[in-house]
Amino acid sequence: MQPNQTLQLPEPIMFSEEGSFAQFTFFNRFPAIIQQAIRNNNFRTEVVSNLENLSHELNQGTI
């Protein structure tokens, strides 16, 4: 890259497109990963609660 040359930012990933990989990831994969992390680790109760709240918010679309 030449000095003074700026990079273009890519288009944002939109999960609102019905059937898109981004939507599937946001509403299915992320919550599954969170649940797996809870199962596979010995987190404090507060951490588990926060992760469960995040998973719930992802499924409700409130995040």
Legacy VTK file of the C-alpha trace (Angstrom):
# vtk DataFile Version 3.0
C-alpha trace
ASCII
DATASET POLYDATA
POINTS 63 float
0.000 0.000 0.000
1.240 3.438 -0.881
1.612 6.187 1.754
-1.477 8.388 1.999
-3.633 5.608 0.528
-6.688 4.762 2.596
-8.372 1.405 2.860
-12.044 1.047 2.126
-14.059 -0.539 4.911
-16.040 -3.601 3.855
-19.815 -3.539 3.926
-21.193 -4.374 7.383
-22.407 -7.909 7.923
-26.180 -7.782 8.232
-27.987 -10.544 10.058
-31.399 -9.191 9.077
-31.260 -10.874 5.657
-33.583 -13.880 5.930
-31.738 -17.180 5.497
-28.274 -15.614 5.420
-25.255 -17.234 7.023
-24.923 -14.177 9.273
-28.488 -14.601 10.530
-27.977 -18.329 11.133
-24.744 -17.592 12.996
-26.256 -14.861 15.141
-29.427 -16.715 16.132
-28.162 -20.320 16.194
-24.412 -20.700 16.324
-23.626 -17.986 18.892
-26.170 -19.279 21.449
-24.936 -22.851 20.914
-21.329 -21.762 21.445
-22.331 -19.937 24.624
-24.123 -23.023 25.975
-21.143 -25.218 25.099
-18.800 -22.811 26.887
-21.025 -22.957 29.982
-21.092 -26.779 29.927
-17.357 -27.168 29.351
-16.117 -24.696 31.956
-16.425 -24.191 35.651
-17.481 -20.539 35.548
-18.621 -18.628 38.602
-22.403 -18.341 38.989
-22.301 -14.670 37.964
-20.486 -15.495 34.723
-22.930 -18.294 33.891
-25.844 -15.956 34.551
-24.364 -13.260 32.303
-23.718 -15.764 29.513
-27.237 -17.175 29.785
-28.650 -13.641 29.624
-26.570 -12.946 26.523
-27.794 -16.145 24.894
-31.398 -15.205 25.698
-30.918 -11.701 24.297
-29.461 -13.113 21.104
-32.507 -15.370 20.632
-34.903 -12.514 21.367
-33.123 -10.121 19.031
-32.714 -7.518 21.787
-28.963 -7.131 21.577
LINES 1 64
63 0 1 2 3 4 5 6 7 8 9 10 11 12 13 14 15 16 17 18 19 20 21 22 23 24 25 26 27 28 29 30 31 32 33 34 35 36 37 38 39 40 41 42 43 44 45 46 47 48 49 50 51 52 53 54 55 56 57 58 59 60 61 62
